[in-house]
Amino acid sequence: MRTRDGIILQARFASTRLPGKALERIGSRTLLEHCLARMLSAGVARVVLATTTNVEDDALTAVAKRMGVSVFRGDATDVLGRYAAAAAEFRFDRIVRATGDNPAVDISAPGRLLAALRTSAVDYVWEDGLPHGGAVEAMTAAALQHAAHAATHPEDREHVTPYIRRTTQRFRTLQVTAPAPLSRPDVRVTVDTPEDLTRMRELFARTGTENPTLRQIIEAAGQPPGPAKRGQDTLRGSEAEPVRDTISKRFDAELHCQEVA
């Protein structure tokens, strides 16, 4: 039976720390346009925007449709439920999860993770070592639907995958290592605050292109790896420690940093 792969990108207009960030511009494109364009450029699966039924998200829906991206609209706070419903609506068997905070995701990452799902017989896969905001994650539809029915904790409903990663007796998970040239977990390329937005505008401008690769963004950051220091592109909350020694801790920190999208 032929299987269907899908990339579901979550985004919404509302934001506590940076209201309306999805429509803020980095160069000539909005943040949302950058995020969707990178998933489309991956060229490995259908891309769907999963946003909310709130009126303010009509603008995000319009952006997606203009780019030829399908849209699913669901609950504003139950993001896990929104993902599961979107996957069911489009009959996806394997899903890449992306977010509207990350305009510099490695374009090849969705393909790498989908390949790992196909060949490794696991339920969930993630990459270790990419910059904070440079990664995606992938799971089977069966794992996603099980989590949507079983998870009850608010953080599990908000952040989508913690239940899957935590329930190791039920789900088979796989960590893969990021390509060496992109292994820079000390660099921050997500947009969560006004300062992040300013920084990403600067990094994109330094590359001299509207569509920089993640490697070009890393080079633009111009920061050697090492112990975290204030004022550098580091994982938030880790200034007093080296880059975290386990992927589970780092990935949890990244997910909890993100607002509901």
C-alpha positions as a Markdown table, in Angstrom:
| # | Residue | x | y | z |
|---|---|---|---|---|
| 1 | Met | 0.0 | 0.0 | 0.0 |
| 2 | Arg | 1.3 | 3.4 | -0.9 |
| 3 | Thr | 2.0 | 5.6 | 2.1 |
| 4 | Arg | 1.6 | 9.4 | 2.3 |
| 5 | Asp | 4.2 | 11.7 | 3.9 |
| 6 | Gly | 3.3 | 15.1 | 5.1 |
| 7 | Ile | 4.9 | 18.2 | 6.6 |
| 8 | Ile | 2.7 | 20.0 | 9.1 |
| 9 | Leu | 3.8 | 23.4 | 10.1 |
| 10 | Gln | 2.1 | 25.0 | 13.1 |
| 11 | Ala | 1.7 | 28.8 | 13.4 |
| 12 | Arg | -0.7 | 31.4 | 14.7 |
| 13 | Phe | -0.9 | 35.1 | 14.9 |
| 14 | Ala | -1.2 | 35.4 | 18.7 |
| 15 | Ser | 2.1 | 35.5 | 20.7 |
| 16 | Thr | 2.8 | 36.6 | 24.2 |
| 17 | Arg | 6.4 | 37.7 | 23.7 |
| 18 | Leu | 6.1 | 38.9 | 20.1 |
| 19 | Pro | 2.5 | 39.5 | 19.0 |
| 20 | Gly | 2.0 | 39.1 | 15.3 |
| 21 | Lys | 5.4 | 37.7 | 14.7 |
| 22 | Ala | 4.2 | 35.4 | 11.9 |
| 23 | Leu | 3.7 | 38.4 | 9.7 |
| 24 | Glu | 6.8 | 40.3 | 10.7 |
| 25 | Arg | 9.3 | 40.7 | 7.9 |
| 26 | Ile | 12.8 | 39.3 | 7.5 |
| 27 | Gly | 14.0 | 40.9 | 4.3 |
| 28 | Ser | 11.1 | 40.9 | 1.7 |
| 29 | Arg | 9.3 | 37.9 | 3.2 |
| 30 | Thr | 7.3 | 37.4 | 6.4 |
| 31 | Leu | 8.5 | 35.0 | 9.0 |
| 32 | Leu | 5.7 | 32.6 | 8.0 |
| 33 | Glu | 6.6 | 32.8 | 4.3 |
| 34 | His | 10.2 | 32.0 | 5.1 |
| 35 | Cys | 9.1 | 28.9 | 7.2 |
| 36 | Leu | 6.7 | 27.6 | 4.6 |
| 37 | Ala | 9.1 | 28.3 | 1.7 |
| 38 | Arg | 11.8 | 26.2 | 3.4 |
| 39 | Met | 9.4 | 23.2 | 3.8 |
| 40 | Leu | 8.3 | 23.6 | 0.2 |
| 41 | Ser | 11.9 | 23.7 | -1.0 |
| 42 | Ala | 12.5 | 20.4 | 0.8 |
| 43 | Gly | 10.5 | 18.8 | -1.9 |
| 44 | Val | 9.8 | 15.6 | 0.0 |
| 45 | Ala | 6.2 | 15.8 | 1.1 |
| 46 | Arg | 3.0 | 17.8 | 0.9 |
| 47 | Val | 3.1 | 20.9 | 3.2 |
| 48 | Val | 0.1 | 21.8 | 5.4 |
| 49 | Leu | -0.2 | 24.9 | 7.6 |
| 50 | Ala | -2.0 | 24.0 | 10.8 |
| 51 | Thr | -3.3 | 27.2 | 12.3 |
| 52 | Thr | -6.3 | 28.1 | 14.5 |
| 53 | Thr | -9.9 | 28.9 | 13.9 |
| 54 | Asn | -9.4 | 32.4 | 15.4 |
| 55 | Val | -10.3 | 35.3 | 13.1 |
| 56 | Glu | -6.8 | 36.8 | 13.3 |
| 57 | Asp | -5.4 | 33.7 | 11.7 |
| 58 | Asp | -7.3 | 34.4 | 8.5 |
| 59 | Ala | -4.3 | 36.4 | 7.5 |
| 60 | Leu | -2.0 | 33.4 | 7.9 |
| 61 | Thr | -4.4 | 31.2 | 5.9 |
| 62 | Ala | -4.3 | 33.8 | 3.1 |
| 63 | Val | -0.5 | 33.7 | 3.1 |
| 64 | Ala | -0.4 | 29.9 | 2.9 |
| 65 | Lys | -3.0 | 29.7 | 0.1 |
| 66 | Arg | -1.1 | 32.3 | -1.9 |
| 67 | Met | 1.9 | 30.0 | -1.7 |
| 68 | Gly | 0.0 | 26.9 | -2.7 |
| 69 | Val | 0.1 | 25.5 | 0.8 |
| 70 | Ser | -2.9 | 23.6 | 2.1 |
| 71 | Val | -4.5 | 24.7 | 5.4 |
| 72 | Phe | -6.0 | 23.0 | 8.4 |
| 73 | Arg | -7.6 | 25.0 | 11.1 |
| 74 | Gly | -8.2 | 23.7 | 14.6 |
| 75 | Asp | -8.0 | 24.4 | 18.3 |
| 76 | Ala | -5.9 | 27.3 | 19.5 |
| 77 | Thr | -4.4 | 25.7 | 22.6 |
| 78 | Asp | -4.6 | 21.9 | 22.0 |
| 79 | Val | -1.8 | 21.8 | 19.4 |
| 80 | Leu | -1.5 | 18.0 | 19.7 |
| 81 | Gly | -5.1 | 17.6 | 18.8 |
| 82 | Arg | -4.7 | 20.0 | 16.0 |
| 83 | Tyr | -1.8 | 18.0 | 14.6 |
| 84 | Ala | -3.6 | 14.7 | 14.9 |
| 85 | Ala | -6.7 | 16.1 | 13.2 |
| 86 | Ala | -4.7 | 17.6 | 10.4 |
| 87 | Ala | -2.8 | 14.3 | 9.8 |
| 88 | Ala | -6.1 | 12.5 | 9.7 |
| 89 | Glu | -7.7 | 15.0 | 7.3 |
| 90 | Phe | -4.9 | 14.7 | 4.8 |
| 91 | Arg | -4.4 | 10.9 | 5.4 |
| 92 | Phe | -0.7 | 11.2 | 6.2 |
| 93 | Asp | 1.1 | 8.1 | 7.4 |
| 94 | Arg | 4.3 | 9.9 | 8.3 |
| 95 | Ile | 4.5 | 13.4 | 9.6 |
| 96 | Val | 7.3 | 16.0 | 9.8 |
| 97 | Arg | 6.5 | 18.6 | 12.5 |
| 98 | Ala | 7.8 | 22.1 | 11.8 |
| 99 | Thr | 6.9 | 25.4 | 13.5 |
| 100 | Gly | 6.4 | 29.0 | 12.4 |
| 101 | Asp | 9.2 | 30.2 | 14.7 |
| 102 | Asn | 12.1 | 28.9 | 12.7 |
| 103 | Pro | 12.9 | 30.6 | 9.4 |
| 104 | Ala | 16.3 | 28.9 | 9.0 |
| 105 | Val | 15.5 | 25.2 | 9.2 |
| 106 | Asp | 17.8 | 23.0 | 7.3 |
| 107 | Ile | 16.0 | 22.3 | 4.0 |
| 108 | Ser | 17.3 | 18.8 | 3.8 |
| 109 | Ala | 16.2 | 17.9 | 7.4 |
| 110 | Pro | 12.7 | 16.7 | 6.5 |
| 111 | Gly | 14.0 | 14.3 | 3.9 |
| 112 | Arg | 16.6 | 12.9 | 6.3 |
| 113 | Leu | 14.0 | 12.2 | 9.0 |
| 114 | Leu | 11.4 | 10.7 | 6.7 |
| 115 | Ala | 14.1 | 8.4 | 5.3 |
| 116 | Ala | 15.0 | 7.4 | 8.9 |
| 117 | Leu | 11.3 | 6.6 | 9.6 |
| 118 | Arg | 11.0 | 4.5 | 6.5 |
| 119 | Thr | 14.2 | 2.4 | 7.0 |
| 120 | Ser | 14.4 | 2.1 | 10.8 |
| 121 | Ala | 10.9 | 0.9 | 11.8 |
| 122 | Val | 10.6 | 3.5 | 14.6 |
| 123 | Asp | 7.8 | 5.7 | 15.7 |
| 124 | Tyr | 9.6 | 8.9 | 16.2 |
| 125 | Val | 12.9 | 10.4 | 15.1 |
| 126 | Trp | 14.9 | 13.6 | 15.8 |
| 127 | Glu | 18.3 | 15.1 | 15.0 |
| 128 | Asp | 21.0 | 15.9 | 17.5 |
| 129 | Gly | 23.4 | 18.9 | 17.0 |
| 130 | Leu | 21.6 | 21.4 | 14.7 |
| 131 | Pro | 21.3 | 25.0 | 15.8 |
| 132 | His | 18.4 | 25.9 | 18.2 |
| 133 | Gly | 15.6 | 26.5 | 15.7 |
| 134 | Gly | 17.3 | 24.7 | 12.8 |
| 135 | Ala | 15.6 | 21.3 | 13.2 |
| 136 | Val | 12.3 | 19.5 | 12.7 |
| 137 | Glu | 11.1 | 16.2 | 14.1 |
| 138 | Ala | 9.1 | 13.3 | 12.5 |
| 139 | Met | 6.7 | 10.6 | 13.6 |
| 140 | Thr | 4.3 | 8.0 | 12.3 |
| 141 | Ala | 0.6 | 8.8 | 12.2 |
| 142 | Ala | -0.1 | 5.9 | 14.5 |
| 143 | Ala | 2.2 | 7.4 | 17.2 |
| 144 | Leu | 0.7 | 10.8 | 16.8 |
| 145 | Gln | -2.9 | 9.5 | 17.0 |
| 146 | His | -2.1 | 7.4 | 20.0 |
| 147 | Ala | -0.5 | 10.4 | 21.8 |
| 148 | Ala | -3.6 | 12.5 | 20.9 |
| 149 | His | -5.9 | 10.0 | 22.6 |
| 150 | Ala | -3.7 | 9.2 | 25.6 |
| 151 | Ala | -1.9 | 12.4 | 26.6 |
| 152 | Thr | -3.7 | 14.5 | 29.2 |
| 153 | His | -1.0 | 16.9 | 30.6 |
| 154 | Pro | -1.4 | 20.5 | 29.3 |
| 155 | Glu | 2.3 | 20.6 | 28.3 |
| 156 | Asp | 1.8 | 17.4 | 26.2 |
| 157 | Arg | -1.2 | 18.9 | 24.5 |
| 158 | Glu | 0.7 | 22.2 | 23.9 |
| 159 | His | 4.1 | 20.9 | 22.7 |
| 160 | Val | 2.9 | 17.9 | 20.6 |
| 161 | Thr | 5.7 | 15.4 | 21.0 |
| 162 | Pro | 6.8 | 15.2 | 24.7 |
| 163 | Tyr | 4.4 | 12.4 | 25.4 |
| 164 | Ile | 5.8 | 10.3 | 22.6 |
| 165 | Arg | 9.4 | 10.9 | 23.6 |
| 166 | Arg | 8.7 | 10.2 | 27.2 |
| 167 | Thr | 6.7 | 7.0 | 26.8 |
| 168 | Thr | 9.5 | 4.8 | 25.8 |
| 169 | Gln | 7.7 | 1.6 | 26.8 |
| 170 | Arg | 5.2 | 2.3 | 24.0 |
| 171 | Phe | 7.1 | 4.1 | 21.3 |
| 172 | Arg | 10.3 | 3.3 | 19.5 |
| 173 | Thr | 12.4 | 6.4 | 19.1 |
| 174 | Leu | 15.6 | 7.2 | 17.2 |
| 175 | Gln | 18.2 | 9.9 | 17.5 |
| 176 | Val | 20.3 | 10.6 | 14.4 |
| 177 | Thr | 23.3 | 12.9 | 14.3 |
| 178 | Ala | 23.2 | 16.1 | 12.3 |
| 179 | Pro | 25.6 | 16.6 | 9.4 |
| 180 | Ala | 29.0 | 17.7 | 10.7 |
| 181 | Pro | 29.0 | 21.1 | 8.9 |
| 182 | Leu | 25.6 | 22.0 | 10.6 |
| 183 | Ser | 26.4 | 20.7 | 14.0 |
| 184 | Arg | 26.3 | 23.9 | 16.0 |
| 185 | Pro | 23.8 | 23.6 | 18.9 |
| 186 | Asp | 25.3 | 26.7 | 20.4 |
| 187 | Val | 23.8 | 28.9 | 17.7 |
| 188 | Arg | 20.3 | 30.3 | 18.1 |
| 189 | Val | 18.2 | 30.7 | 14.9 |
| 190 | Thr | 14.6 | 30.8 | 16.2 |
| 191 | Val | 12.3 | 33.8 | 16.6 |
| 192 | Asp | 10.7 | 33.9 | 20.0 |
| 193 | Thr | 11.4 | 37.5 | 21.1 |
| 194 | Pro | 11.9 | 41.0 | 19.6 |
| 195 | Glu | 15.6 | 40.5 | 20.1 |
| 196 | Asp | 15.5 | 37.2 | 18.2 |
| 197 | Leu | 13.7 | 38.9 | 15.3 |
| 198 | Thr | 16.3 | 41.6 | 15.1 |
| 199 | Arg | 19.1 | 39.1 | 15.2 |
| 200 | Met | 17.6 | 37.0 | 12.4 |
| 201 | Arg | 17.2 | 40.0 | 10.3 |
| 202 | Glu | 20.8 | 40.8 | 10.8 |
| 203 | Leu | 21.9 | 37.2 | 10.0 |
| 204 | Phe | 19.8 | 37.0 | 6.8 |
| 205 | Ala | 21.2 | 40.4 | 5.7 |
| 206 | Arg | 24.8 | 39.2 | 6.2 |
| 207 | Thr | 24.3 | 36.3 | 3.9 |
| 208 | Gly | 23.3 | 38.6 | 1.0 |
| 209 | Thr | 20.5 | 36.3 | -0.1 |
| 210 | Glu | 16.8 | 36.0 | 0.6 |
| 211 | Asn | 17.1 | 32.2 | 0.7 |
| 212 | Pro | 20.2 | 31.4 | 2.7 |
| 213 | Thr | 21.1 | 27.8 | 3.6 |
| 214 | Leu | 21.4 | 26.9 | 7.3 |
| 215 | Arg | 25.1 | 26.7 | 6.8 |
| 216 | Gln | 25.2 | 30.3 | 5.4 |
| 217 | Ile | 23.3 | 31.4 | 8.5 |
| 218 | Ile | 25.7 | 29.6 | 10.8 |
| 219 | Glu | 28.6 | 31.2 | 9.0 |
| 220 | Ala | 26.9 | 34.6 | 9.3 |
| 221 | Ala | 26.7 | 34.1 | 13.0 |
| 222 | Gly | 30.5 | 33.9 | 13.1 |
| 223 | Gln | 30.6 | 32.4 | 16.5 |
| 224 | Pro | 32.9 | 29.5 | 17.4 |
| 225 | Pro | 31.4 | 26.7 | 19.5 |
| 226 | Gly | 32.3 | 26.6 | 23.1 |
| 227 | Pro | 30.9 | 27.3 | 26.6 |
| 228 | Ala | 27.9 | 29.5 | 26.5 |
| 229 | Lys | 28.3 | 33.2 | 27.1 |
| 230 | Arg | 25.8 | 36.0 | 27.5 |
| 231 | Gly | 25.0 | 38.0 | 24.4 |
| 232 | Gln | 25.8 | 35.1 | 22.0 |
| 233 | Asp | 23.6 | 32.8 | 19.9 |
| 234 | Thr | 23.1 | 30.2 | 22.6 |
| 235 | Leu | 20.3 | 28.1 | 23.9 |
| 236 | Arg | 18.3 | 30.2 | 26.3 |
| 237 | Gly | 18.7 | 29.1 | 29.9 |
| 238 | Ser | 22.1 | 27.5 | 29.4 |
| 239 | Glu | 24.4 | 30.5 | 29.9 |
| 240 | Ala | 26.1 | 28.9 | 32.9 |
| 241 | Glu | 26.7 | 25.5 | 31.4 |
| 242 | Pro | 28.2 | 24.0 | 28.2 |
| 243 | Val | 26.0 | 22.7 | 25.4 |
| 244 | Arg | 23.8 | 20.1 | 26.9 |
| 245 | Asp | 25.2 | 16.6 | 27.0 |
| 246 | Thr | 22.0 | 14.8 | 26.1 |
| 247 | Ile | 19.6 | 15.4 | 23.2 |
| 248 | Ser | 16.5 | 14.8 | 25.3 |
| 249 | Lys | 17.4 | 17.6 | 27.7 |
| 250 | Arg | 18.2 | 20.0 | 24.8 |
| 251 | Phe | 15.1 | 19.1 | 22.8 |
| 252 | Asp | 12.9 | 19.5 | 25.9 |
| 253 | Ala | 14.4 | 23.0 | 26.5 |
| 254 | Glu | 13.7 | 24.0 | 22.9 |
| 255 | Leu | 10.1 | 22.8 | 22.9 |
| 256 | His | 9.3 | 24.5 | 26.2 |
| 257 | Cys | 10.8 | 27.7 | 25.0 |
| 258 | Gln | 8.3 | 27.9 | 22.1 |
| 259 | Glu | 4.9 | 29.4 | 22.7 |
| 260 | Val | 1.8 | 27.7 | 21.6 |
| 261 | Ala | 1.6 | 28.1 | 17.8 |
